[in-house]
Amino acid sequence: MNRTKILRWAAGILVLALVGIAAFWAGRTTLAPADSTVQRPSSDSTVTVEEHELGREITVGTAVKREQTPAATNLLDGVVTQASTSGEFAAGDVLYAVAQRPVVLVTGTMPMWRPLTEGAAGDDVTAFQEMLAADQRGLKVSGTWDAATAQAWKAWLADRGYPEADTVELGQLVMVEESPISLAIDTQSGSVGTQLTGGETVVSMPSSDPAFVIEASSQEQAALIPAGTLVTVPYGEHTWKAIAGEASQADDGPVEIPLTSPDGGAVCADRCADLPAEKSTSLLSQVSVVPPQSGPVVPVSALRAQPDGRTVVTVVEDGVDEEREVTVKTSADGLAVVEGVETGERVRVLNEAP
């Protein structure tokens, strides 16, 4: 090996050594922990305490269930040619018609038990004449079917486009003790085109005290509505307050939570007649899962739990921090209503450093 090659070899070794030393110190610099005396800039901020009402509501489905009592059994045979919809009816209203024979609501205490024709007399004739007299002025209510009654009946039918008839067939009158009254018309047997043979319940009277029941979509939703929870039930121009009862669940059915008024009665109180007459009606209700509370509101991130069980916030005034104990009245959606601070004061929000 000549002198030139020896020098080149020695130079290469030196370069490799220098590269290794440099890499070693670079690694030392990269992996060394940061100087513990260097402080990260604080990301805490302050907010002003404001007065608010805080709470949380959820919307749930509520079923209004009404027991149905038959108002009368259909006694006519033929095809339904006219059908009313469920609702409120007064004496003289047509509920449905079979083969163009109207079935009419009449106010009376005795159910229709016979056809009404010439010579008939009794309370049922009186009730029928009173219905006609309200429309055919001048008809004398005598309690006995006479020529004037027959003529008034023909005029009543003609005014409404029905064929002339000399008698009232058995089944053409539905007697109720008072009217106006809410009645439910069956959507199957009472629909136009249906063939009736007699014996069907076409018209029913709903109960006067409907049951209001929340139908929870899941066990988790039901858990948000313990007994005693305040519920608001809007319907039309009404807004009713209700209290939730104990939840129950039938096999493979929804979780049901009964509702009552605050005094324990029906939710609709004395306005139940305003509800639909159907067996079941679906409404939407608002459930107060966090009862509303008013007072000074701070972010939940401003609260700190202490080992002794106290909850404190840091009040900042003129750049000076003051630790102050507070009582949390309620919280929702990242905010809390507290006692112990005043509106207008500033509290420190403890944000996490990046």
Residue pairs with C-beta under 8 A, 6 or more apart in sequence:
40 353
42 353
43 351
43 352
43 353
43 354
44 348
44 349
44 350
44 351
45 348
45 349
45 351
46 316
46 346
46 347
46 348
46 349
47 298
47 299
47 302
47 346
47 347
47 349
48 344
48 345
48 346
49 296
49 297
49 298
49 341
49 342
49 343
49 344
49 345
49 346
49 347
50 296
50 297
50 343
51 294
51 295
51 296
51 297
51 343
52 294
52 295
52 297
52 335
52 337
53 292
53 293
53 294
54 290
54 292
54 293
54 294
54 297
54 330
54 331
54 332
54 335
54 336
54 337
55 288
55 290
55 291
55 292
55 293
55 330
55 332
56 288
56 289
56 290
56 332
56 333
57 286
57 287
57 288
57 289
58 221
58 224
58 286
58 287
58 289
59 284
59 285
59 286
59 287
60 214
60 215
60 216
60 217
60 221
60 225
60 284
60 285
60 287
61 214
61 215
61 217
61 282
61 283
61 284
61 285
62 212
62 213
62 214
62 215
62 231
62 233
62 259
62 282
62 283
62 284
62 285
63 212
63 213
63 215
63 280
63 281
63 282
63 283
64 210
64 211
64 212
64 275
64 276
64 280
64 281
64 282
64 283
65 210
65 211
65 212
65 213
65 279
65 280
66 184
66 206
66 207
66 210
66 211
66 275
66 277
66 278
66 279
66 280
66 281
67 206
67 207
68 184
68 204
68 205
68 206
68 207
68 279
69 204
69 205
69 206
69 207
70 201
70 203
70 204
70 205
71 174
71 176
71 183
71 203
71 204
71 205
72 111
72 112
72 171
72 174
72 175
72 203
73 198
73 199
73 200
73 201
74 98
74 103
74 171
74 189
74 196
74 198
74 199
74 200
74 201
74 202
75 169
75 170
75 171
75 198
76 98
76 99
76 101
76 103
76 169
76 171
76 172
76 196
76 198
77 98
77 196
77 197
77 198
78 98
78 99
78 101
78 195
78 196
79 98
79 99
79 193
79 194
79 195
79 196
80 96
80 97
80 98
80 189
80 190
80 191
80 192
80 193
80 194
80 195
80 196
81 97
81 98
81 99
81 100
81 192
82 94
82 96
82 97
82 100
82 102
82 192
83 96
83 97
83 185
83 190
83 191
83 192
84 93
84 94
84 95
84 96
84 185
85 185
86 182
86 183
86 184
86 185
86 276
86 277
86 278
87 182
87 183
87 276
87 277
88 180
88 181
88 182
88 183
88 273
88 277
89 95
89 105
89 179
89 180
89 181
89 182
89 183
90 105
90 179
90 180
91 105
91 106
91 107
91 130
91 131
91 134
91 179
92 104
92 105
92 106
92 131
92 134
92 135
93 104
93 105
94 102
94 103
94 104
94 105
94 160
95 103
95 104
95 105
95 174
95 183
95 185
95 202
95 203
96 102
96 103
96 185
96 190
96 202
96 203
97 103
97 162
98 196
100 162
100 163
101 162
101 165
101 169
101 172
102 157
102 160
102 162
102 172
103 171
103 172
103 173
103 174
103 202
103 203
104 131
104 172
104 173
104 174
105 174
105 176
105 179
105 181
105 183
106 127
106 128
106 130
106 131
106 173
106 174
106 175
106 176
107 127
107 130
107 131
107 175
107 176
107 177
107 178
107 179
108 123
108 124
108 126
108 127
108 128
108 175
108 176
108 177
109 123
109 127
109 175
109 177
110 122
110 123
110 124
110 127
110 175
111 175
112 124
112 170
112 171
112 172
112 173
112 174
112 175
113 124
113 170
114 120
114 124
114 170
115 167
115 168
115 169
115 170
116 124
116 125
116 128
116 145
116 167
116 168
116 173
117 145
117 166
117 167
117 168
118 145
118 146
118 150
118 166
118 167
119 144
119 145
120 144
120 145
121 143
121 144
121 145
122 143
123 143
124 173
124 175
125 143
125 144
125 145
125 149
126 141
126 142
126 143
127 173
127 175
128 149
128 168
128 173
129 139
129 140
129 141
129 142
129 143
129 149
129 152
130 141
132 139
132 149
132 152
132 153
132 156
133 139
133 140
133 141
133 152
135 156
135 159
136 152
136 155
136 156
139 148
139 149
139 152
140 148
150 166
153 165
153 166
153 168
154 164
154 165
154 166
157 163
157 164
157 165
158 164
171 198
174 203
176 205
181 205
182 205
182 206
182 273
182 275
182 277
183 203
183 204
183 205
183 206
183 277
184 203
184 204
184 205
184 206
184 277
184 278
184 279
185 202
185 203
186 200
186 201
186 202
186 203
186 204
188 194
189 196
189 200
189 201
189 202
190 202
190 203
196 202
204 277
206 277
206 278
206 279
208 272
208 273
209 265
209 266
209 272
210 266
210 267
210 268
210 272
210 275
211 258
212 233
212 242
212 258
212 259
212 260
212 266
212 267
212 268
213 256
213 257
213 258
213 259
214 225
214 231
214 244
214 256
214 257
214 258
214 259
214 285
214 287
215 254
215 255
215 256
216 222
216 225
216 247
216 254
216 255
216 256
216 257
217 254
218 255
219 255
221 255
222 247
222 255
222 257
224 287
224 289
225 231
225 244
225 247
225 257
225 287
225 289
226 244
227 244
227 245
227 246
227 247
228 243
228 244
229 243
229 244
229 287
229 288
229 289
230 241
230 242
230 243
230 244
230 287
230 288
230 291
231 241
231 242
231 243
231 244
231 259
231 285
231 286
231 287
231 288
232 239
232 240
232 241
232 242
232 285
232 286
232 288
233 239
233 240
233 241
233 242
233 259
233 267
233 283
233 285
234 240
234 283
234 284
234 285
234 286
235 268
235 274
235 275
235 283
236 274
238 268
238 271
238 274
240 261
240 267
240 268
240 269
241 261
241 262
242 259
242 260
242 261
242 262
242 267
242 285
243 259
243 260
243 261
243 262
244 257
244 258
244 259
244 287
245 257
245 258
245 259
245 260
246 257
246 258
247 255
247 256
247 257
248 255
248 256
249 255
249 256
250 256
259 267
259 285
260 266
260 267
261 267
261 269
266 272
268 274
268 275
275 281
290 330
290 331
290 332
291 330
292 330
293 329
293 330
293 337
294 337
295 329
295 337
295 338
295 339
296 337
296 338
296 339
296 341
296 342
296 343
297 335
297 336
297 337
297 338
298 313
298 326
298 335
298 336
298 338
298 341
298 347
299 334
299 335
299 336
299 349
300 331
300 334
300 335
300 336
301 334
301 349
301 350
301 351
302 313
302 314
302 347
302 348
302 349
302 350
303 311
303 312
303 313
303 326
303 328
303 336
303 338
304 311
304 312
304 313
304 314
304 350
305 311
306 312
310 325
311 325
311 326
311 327
311 328
312 323
312 324
312 325
312 326
313 323
313 324
313 326
313 338
313 340
313 341
313 347
313 348
314 321
314 322
314 323
314 324
314 347
314 348
315 321
315 322
315 323
315 324
315 341
315 345
315 346
315 347
315 348
316 322
316 346
316 347
316 348
317 345
317 346
321 348
324 340
324 341
325 340
326 338
326 339
326 340
326 341
327 338
327 339
327 340
328 336
328 337
328 338
329 336
329 337
329 338
329 339
330 336
330 337
331 337
341 347
